[in-house]
Amino acid sequence: MASRSDPLTLEVVDLIATVVARYHEEYEDAASQHRLTGAQARVLALLSREPIPMRRIAQLLKCEPSNVTGIVDRLEVRGLAERRPDPTDRRIKLAAATAEGRETAQRLRGSLNFAKEPLAGLTEEQRTVLRDLLRRMLNLPDPPDPPDLP
């Protein structure tokens, strides 16, 4: 097992930090092109998948629920999100993307080139290995096997 301070581990940590920083920089730039902050764009991306309870958004973003309330308020003013009661528990408020919000999230996701460009330089096998290693680092379950083609 590698020590936490061996040169290879330190280099990998530095490379991951560089990738993360470059991704965040591009994400902030892409968000601003849609007149959104990075936090608003992240919330909108979550909401574009499915309606989510406000507390769950705060957990996913690792922030205070009051911050999420302000972000959702601003997305609502722009017509990109809405609040609605949870059909299974009307005491819970869900935040959901509107049709315009889903379109905006899709355009924003499509404008992110940082990850696409370097990943395009890797073979499918290399991308698969990278994905599997990242999933392992994050203790995520293995992805399902692709269906057999006839």
PEMODA-V369012 format. One record per residue. N is the residue number from 0. OMEGA is omega in radians with two decimals (999 if undefined). Layout:
BEGIN
<<N & OMEGA> <N & OMEGA>>
END
This chain:
BEGIN
<<0 & -3.11> <1 & 3.06> <2 & -3.10> <3 & -3.09> <4 & 3.09> <5 & -3.05> <6 & -3.14> <7 & 3.12> <8 & 3.13> <9 & 3.12> <10 & 3.12> <11 & 3.12> <12 & 3.12> <13 & 3.13> <14 & 3.09> <15 & 3.13> <16 & 3.12> <17 & 3.11> <18 & -3.13> <19 & -3.14> <20 & 3.13> <21 & 3.11> <22 & -3.13> <23 & 3.12> <24 & 3.14> <25 & 3.13> <26 & 3.11> <27 & 3.11> <28 & -3.14> <29 & 3.13> <30 & -3.11> <31 & 3.09> <32 & 3.10> <33 & -3.14> <34 & 3.10> <35 & 2.94> <36 & 3.09> <37 & 3.14> <38 & 3.10> <39 & 3.14> <40 & 3.13> <41 & 3.11> <42 & 3.13> <43 & 3.10> <44 & 3.10> <45 & -3.09> <46 & -3.11> <47 & 3.11> <48 & -3.11> <49 & 3.03> <50 & -3.05> <51 & 3.03> <52 & -3.09> <53 & 3.14> <54 & 3.14> <55 & 3.09> <56 & 3.13> <57 & 3.11> <58 & -3.11> <59 & -3.13> <60 & -3.13> <61 & 3.11> <62 & -3.14> <63 & 3.09> <64 & 3.13> <65 & 3.08> <66 & 3.14> <67 & 3.12> <68 & 3.14> <69 & 3.13> <70 & -3.14> <71 & 3.08> <72 & -3.10> <73 & 3.08> <74 & 3.10> <75 & 3.14> <76 & 3.14> <77 & -3.13> <78 & -3.09> <79 & -3.12> <80 & 3.08> <81 & 3.04> <82 & 3.09> <83 & 3.10> <84 & 3.07> <85 & -3.10> <86 & -3.13> <87 & 3.12> <88 & -3.01> <89 & 3.07> <90 & -3.09> <91 & 3.06> <92 & 3.04> <93 & 2.96> <94 & -3.11> <95 & 3.06> <96 & 2.99> <97 & 3.09> <98 & 3.10> <99 & 3.11> <100 & 3.11> <101 & 3.10> <102 & 3.13> <103 & 3.12> <104 & 3.14> <105 & 3.10> <106 & 3.14> <107 & 3.13> <108 & 3.13> <109 & -3.11> <110 & 3.12> <111 & -3.09> <112 & -3.03> <113 & -3.09> <114 & -3.08> <115 & -3.03> <116 & 3.13> <117 & -3.14> <118 & 3.12> <119 & 3.11> <120 & 3.12> <121 & 3.06> <122 & 3.09> <123 & 3.13> <124 & 3.13> <125 & 3.11> <126 & 3.11> <127 & 3.12> <128 & 3.13> <129 & 3.11> <130 & -3.10> <131 & 3.11> <132 & 3.11> <133 & 3.10> <134 & 3.14> <135 & 3.11> <136 & -3.10> <137 & -3.11> <138 & 3.09> <139 & 3.12> <140 & 3.08> <141 & 3.11> <142 & 3.11> <143 & 3.07> <144 & 3.11> <145 & -3.14> <146 & 3.08> <147 & 3.10> <148 & -3.12> <149 & 999>>
END
